[in-house]
Amino acid sequence: MTSAVPLLGHPVRGSRTGRPVMALLDLLGRRGTLRLLWELRDGHAQSFRLLRASADGISPSVLNTRLKELREARLVELATAGYGLTPQGMELMRQLKPLNRWAEGWAASTAAQIVS
């Protein structure tokens, strides 16, 4: 079985080296991936159906593929209550919070430039 997630040390989208950060950016850049992680950020598990609704009706096939990739990457796990972030997935979301704050400031400054 071939891996669905970018492999470290192997060429990934945007990089021939497969450095860890490039492999992560390849995974996170896939359609719907960041949205799914964002919807799971509060630590509450969600069923496939609830997660699909939370992610604005992402197609079932894309959702299934992304969940498979995220599980293989050990960022998401399936428990009795549904899909949730692993401790590693929770840490990733904590690390992304400063980037989110920066993006909000960038958006505000960009909007201010457009208005002026």
Beta strands, then each sheet from edge to edge (+ up, - down):
strand 1: 76-79
strand 2: 82-85
sheet 1: 1+ 2-
end
